[in-house]
């Protein structure tokens, strides 16, 4: 009800909206991993969609769900796009930097599920993103920006060929984070990455 009231009130405001974003913590519980989380999102998305007829511009940013759960989300809600953020393209760095994703889904399965989502939501309606620069973090990151760039561009190309939009955000080290304070990648790296993704 809170979600419905918030979206309803926002739609009453003058001006325009372009998209609704819904993102929450991961819940692995249920008869299979993510089952309870999907139930919750379906309820939330149905509430958010009450003021719309049919599909509405909403992107669910969530784990890489198995296809049958994605089909259920698509069938029972009006959302138009889905994002399963891989965070790190390189398999070994994924295992190191994303231990929860590796333990529950695994790198190769995460990639497969993200690509499978295109058959559910359509080309151009599925997204993933990397946290650019994290793949360079010590002690197990790439040693050069050239290696990191090549890896991320290969990932972007792989997804693009399969109808998945690949984006990146900039990694921001923090002294209280697990990786601690580390130097960020140089600006030139991000410029070259943006050019390559484009």
Steps between C-alpha positions, in 0.01 A plus 500: 500500500787738573642436154161554337443826690850626418473428128142633490606825668800537268277459194271778629791747493535725196781408265612174349646174617716272290549186706438345838793321664450235763800345670524310825714264701543142386299224664620149419219329692218284366465154352765617253732801527320833447147354513391722792670803350313452172170468691573829677597678179187378323283644781698825494492533122127426485440775756723745313322418173143569616496846342610367161311300243713216366876534505669797663858633486660319790831321530555230759864488612538159659707183502522276193179305552432169324284533193179360652509767772562772241208373295282518807611860572428600141162324499378634834633858489513783249874567507690560178863431583728299724860542614716224647825679575800273463736754669817337362528331161821303556418158648786487754450856621124436521567207735720718717295822498149350494518198734126497573406504132762233434375277783129519415501538119855495364656708224408287199144446620464873572602577143271231357199621699562860397507401134193275546312802635506649148257229389267607781527881483622551142817644345597833648293445816760305697798666663811416696781714629853476626656697783785637294829523682424234761660243269830684558482481881785340691590233581334291227403758239646549155850645503442745215215717379552348155410154632199638686384693196532196273303288746214749539477567126485125434215473751316793345539350152380159620185646653432742213512218246227327702268799544608604851591864570828515690573807710755594761519705815818638653645309795553726797739354759413562862718441804223312681419269208636146484760606243596803706647817360680448171588730213230534238566423137623802303246719323643391166389144578140610543512715187629207295242268658216740420620532140525123469155436649356765270 
